[in-house]
Amino acid sequence: MMRSKSVKFLLCLFAVSLFVFPVFLTSCENPAKDQKEPDEIPSTEKTAPGEDRKTESGEKTEAPPAEMPEEETEDNEEKEWRESKKNHSSEEGLLWLIDFINSRPDSRYASEAEELVEKIRGDSSYSEKYLFEPTLELIDEFISKFPGHKDMEKAYELRGDFSGDIHAMIHKGYIAAVAAGDSISRNLLRIQNKTDSKLEVTIPFGTYFAANSGNVQNMLARREKNFSVRAGQSGVLYIDTACMNIYKDTPGESDYFTVEMLAENSQLIKLLKVLDENGAGYEIAQAAIWQAADNPGKEAILGALVYENGKGAITAFDYDEALRLVEAARDSEIIKLGS
């Protein structure tokens, strides 16, 4: 009987605990539930860029305009056009405008660009800066910057005054020139530019150097040569040559020469062109020039140039090839060596 009461008491205690324990847990999870809540809860609603916002009183305020990346506010075509005009103004020339027209022929700015180009091409104020007191540098700058300009023909005419063959330059008084002996196969040419402009000079076929002594051979330039001399400067260059007179003395360093020109229809000029076209070396060229100028014959030519060991510089093969090229020049034909 006593045991039965004890069991009932334990069952009642277990039932009460099942009810009380959840209530205790609930009170622990919500400690701030009894605190007073604020009258208004701040809105967490986001406002899109550029959208009007409301104040607490309900009034609307204008939002600042949305900032867009530069590439979205200005298209590439407009940027290229603005850049072309900027470069045209700062560098003074047509190239930037022409490049824009060529790269964007269907652009909405193409007509404006073409009109500007044509306006500049017809304006002599642009050419006057370069051509009023011209130098070769100024002329070339104008030609490169203003293609199609109405004064372009004048520019090329002026350019001809500062470029040409050495004989014309000497005749105009633009340069002074004197040559000195260096070896049997080349001369040393000294050039003085007497102008305020760079000069472009050509040594054409037919240029020869006349010796200051009647006992010394004249020297014939074997190739055309182009070179430039800066304003007011002097220059030195080597010219590939061959002796013209087999029976005269070989020139040395103490011999000086003036610059001369063969007659335009000279057989030697034709021969020089054939020799150059065939890439003839010095020995063949020398044999051919001696043969054409003096007609000395094979024995004289083979014995004219001798090394220190007594061996001739010009061989029988060289002589035979020289004769072939001399005949080719007479017939105004070009025959390749060994053909």
C-alpha positions in Angstrom: 0.0 0.0 0.0 2.8 2.3 0.9 4.6 1.4 -2.4 1.4 2.3 -4.4 1.3 5.8 -3.0 4.9 6.4 -3.7 4.4 5.4 -7.4 1.5 7.8 -7.7 3.5 10.7 -6.2 6.3 10.2 -8.7 3.9 10.1 -11.6 2.3 13.4 -10.6 5.7 15.0 -10.2 6.7 13.9 -13.7 3.5 15.3 -15.2 4.0 18.7 -13.6 7.6 18.9 -14.9 6.5 18.3 -18.4 4.3 21.4 -18.2 6.7 23.8 -16.4 9.9 23.1 -18.4 8.6 24.4 -21.9 7.3 27.5 -20.2 10.8 28.2 -18.7 12.5 27.7 -22.1 10.1 30.1 -23.8 10.9 32.9 -21.3 14.6 32.4 -21.9 14.4 32.7 -25.7 12.5 36.1 -25.6 14.2 38.2 -23.0 13.5 41.5 -24.8 9.9 40.8 -25.5 8.7 43.0 -22.7 10.7 46.0 -23.9 8.9 48.9 -25.5 9.0 48.8 -29.3 9.8 52.1 -31.2 6.9 54.0 -32.7 8.4 53.8 -36.2 10.7 51.3 -37.8 13.2 52.9 -40.4 12.4 51.8 -43.9 14.9 49.5 -45.5 13.3 50.0 -49.0 16.0 50.9 -51.5 15.7 53.8 -54.0 17.0 53.3 -57.5 19.5 55.8 -58.9 17.6 58.9 -60.2 14.3 58.0 -58.4 12.6 60.6 -56.2 12.7 59.9 -52.5 10.1 60.8 -49.7 11.0 62.5 -46.5 9.4 61.7 -43.1 6.8 64.4 -43.8 5.9 62.8 -47.1 7.5 65.4 -49.3 9.4 64.3 -52.4 13.1 65.2 -53.0 14.9 64.9 -56.3 17.6 62.3 -56.4 21.0 63.3 -58.0 21.3 62.1 -61.6 22.8 58.7 -62.0 26.4 58.7 -63.0 27.1 56.8 -66.2 30.5 55.6 -67.4 32.1 57.9 -70.1 31.9 55.3 -72.8 28.1 55.1 -72.3 27.6 58.9 -72.6 29.8 59.4 -75.7 30.0 57.0 -78.6 33.3 56.0 -80.1 32.6 57.7 -83.4 32.2 61.1 -81.8 35.3 60.6 -79.7 37.4 59.7 -82.7 36.1 62.8 -84.6 37.0 65.1 -81.7 40.4 63.5 -81.3 41.1 63.9 -85.1 40.2 67.6 -85.0 42.3 68.1 -81.9 45.4 66.5 -83.5 44.8 68.4 -86.7 44.9 71.7 -84.8 47.9 70.9 -82.6 50.1 69.3 -85.3 48.8 71.4 -88.2 48.2 68.9 -91.0 45.6 67.0 -92.9 46.7 63.5 -92.1 44.5 63.0 -89.0 41.4 64.3 -90.9 42.1 62.1 -93.9 42.7 59.0 -91.7 39.3 59.6 -90.0 37.5 59.9 -93.4 39.2 56.7 -94.7 38.4 54.7 -91.5 34.8 56.0 -91.2 33.5 56.9 -94.7 29.9 56.5 -93.5 30.3 58.6 -90.4 27.9 61.4 -89.6 31.0 63.6 -89.4 32.4 62.5 -92.7 31.0 65.4 -94.7 32.2 67.9 -92.1 35.7 66.4 -92.3 35.7 66.4 -96.1 34.7 70.1 -96.2 37.4 71.0 -93.8 40.0 69.1 -95.8 39.0 70.8 -99.0 39.0 74.2 -97.3 42.6 73.7 -96.1 43.8 72.4 -99.4 42.7 75.6 -101.1 44.2 77.9 -98.5 47.7 79.3 -99.3 48.3 80.5 -95.8 49.1 76.9 -94.9 51.8 76.6 -97.6 53.3 80.0 -97.1 54.7 79.1 -93.8 56.7 76.3 -95.4 57.4 77.7 -98.9 58.0 81.4 -98.4 61.7 80.9 -97.4 62.0 77.2 -98.2 64.5 74.7 -97.1 64.5 71.0 -98.1 63.3 70.1 -94.6 60.4 72.6 -94.7 59.4 71.5 -98.2 59.4 67.8 -97.2 57.4 68.6 -94.1 54.8 70.5 -96.2 54.6 67.6 -98.7 54.0 65.1 -96.0 51.5 67.1 -94.0 49.3 68.5 -96.7 48.7 65.9 -99.5 46.6 67.3 -102.3 47.2 70.9 -101.5 46.9 73.3 -104.4 50.5 74.5 -104.0 51.9 71.0 -104.1 53.3 71.4 -107.6 55.1 74.5 -106.5 56.6 72.6 -103.5 58.0 69.9 -105.8 59.5 72.6 -108.1 61.2 74.2 -105.1 62.4 70.8 -103.9 64.3 70.4 -107.2 66.5 73.3 -106.2 67.8 71.4 -103.3 68.2 68.0 -104.9 70.0 67.0 -108.1 73.2 65.7 -109.6 76.5 66.9 -108.3 77.3 68.9 -111.5 74.1 71.0 -111.2 74.8 71.6 -107.6 78.3 72.8 -108.3 77.0 75.0 -111.2 74.5 76.7 -108.9 77.1 77.4 -106.3 75.3 75.3 -103.7 78.3 73.1 -103.1 82.1 73.0 -103.5 83.6 69.6 -104.3 87.1 68.2 -104.7 88.4 64.6 -105.0 91.7 63.1 -103.8 93.3 59.9 -104.8 92.8 57.1 -102.3 93.6 53.9 -104.2 93.4 52.4 -107.7 89.8 51.5 -107.1 88.3 54.5 -105.3 88.5 58.2 -104.7 87.9 60.3 -101.7 85.3 63.1 -102.4 85.0 66.1 -100.1 81.7 68.1 -100.3 80.9 71.4 -98.7 77.3 72.6 -98.5 77.3 76.3 -98.9 73.5 76.8 -98.3 71.2 77.1 -95.3 69.3 73.9 -96.3 70.1 70.2 -96.4 71.0 69.1 -99.9 70.4 65.7 -101.6 73.1 65.0 -104.1 73.4 62.3 -106.8 76.6 61.2 -108.5 75.2 59.9 -111.8 76.7 57.5 -114.4 79.2 59.4 -116.4 80.8 61.3 -113.5 84.6 61.3 -113.6 87.4 63.0 -111.7 89.8 64.9 -113.9 93.4 64.8 -112.5 95.3 68.0 -111.8 98.3 66.5 -113.5 98.5 65.4 -117.1 100.6 62.4 -116.2 98.0 60.9 -113.9 95.0 58.9 -115.0 91.5 60.4 -114.8 89.2 58.3 -112.5 85.7 57.2 -113.6 82.9 56.6 -111.0 81.7 53.1 -111.5 78.3 53.4 -109.8 75.6 55.9 -109.2 75.6 57.2 -105.6 73.1 59.3 -103.6 74.0 61.1 -100.4 72.9 64.2 -98.4 74.8 67.0 -96.8 73.5 69.1 -93.9 73.1 72.8 -94.1 76.5 74.6 -93.9 78.3 71.3 -93.3 81.0 69.4 -95.0 81.1 65.7 -95.8 83.5 63.1 -97.0 82.6 59.9 -98.9 84.3 57.2 -100.9 83.5 56.8 -104.6 84.1 53.4 -106.4 86.2 54.3 -109.4 88.2 52.8 -112.2 91.2 54.3 -114.1 90.4 55.7 -117.5 93.9 55.9 -119.1 95.9 52.8 -119.1 99.2 54.4 -120.3 99.2 57.1 -117.5 100.4 56.9 -113.9 98.2 55.4 -111.2 96.9 58.2 -108.9 98.0 58.5 -105.3 97.0 60.4 -102.2 98.8 63.5 -103.3 96.8 63.8 -106.5 93.7 65.9 -106.7 90.8 65.9 -109.1 87.9 68.2 -110.2 84.4 66.8 -110.8 83.5 66.5 -114.4 80.9 64.8 -116.6 81.2 62.7 -119.7 79.2 63.6 -122.8 75.6 62.4 -122.5 75.9 60.0 -125.5 79.3 58.6 -124.4 79.9 55.0 -125.0 81.4 54.8 -121.5 78.1 55.7 -119.9 76.4 52.9 -121.7 79.2 50.5 -120.5 78.9 51.7 -116.9 75.2 50.9 -116.9 75.8 47.4 -118.3 78.6 46.8 -115.8 76.3 47.9 -112.9 73.4 45.8 -114.1 75.6 42.8 -114.3 77.2 43.4 -110.9 80.7 43.3 -112.4 83.5 43.3 -109.9 86.4 45.7 -110.0 88.8 43.6 -112.1 86.2 43.0 -114.9 85.0 46.6 -114.8 88.6 48.0 -115.0 89.4 45.8 -117.9 86.2 46.8 -119.7 86.8 50.5 -119.2 90.4 50.4 -120.3 89.3 48.4 -123.4 86.5 50.9 -124.3 88.6 54.0 -123.6 92.0 53.1 -125.0 91.6 49.7 -126.8 95.1 48.6 -125.6 94.5 44.8 -126.2 94.7 41.8 -124.0 98.4 41.7 -123.2 98.5 45.3 -122.0 95.4 44.9 -119.8 96.6 41.6 -118.2 99.9 43.2 -117.3 98.7 46.6 -116.1 97.8 45.5 -112.6 100.3 43.2 -110.8 100.4 42.1 -107.2 103.6 42.2 -105.1 104.1 38.5 -105.8 104.2 39.2 -109.5 100.7 37.7 -110.3 98.4 39.8 -112.5 95.2 41.1 -110.8 93.2 40.8 -114.0 92.9 37.2 -115.3 92.2 35.9 -118.8 88.7 35.1 -117.6 88.2 38.7 -116.4 89.3 40.0 -119.8 87.0 37.7 -121.8 84.0 38.7 -119.6 85.0 42.4 -120.0 85.0 42.1 -123.8 81.5 40.5 -123.7 80.2 43.4 -121.7 81.9 46.0 -124.0 80.1 44.4 -126.9 76.8 44.3 -125.1 77.1 48.1 -124.4 77.8 48.8 -128.0 74.7 46.8 -129.0 72.7 48.5 -126.1 71.9 45.1 -124.7 72.4 43.7 -121.2 74.0 40.3 -121.1 74.4 38.6 -117.7 77.9 37.5 -116.7 78.6 33.9 -117.6 75.5 33.6 -119.9 
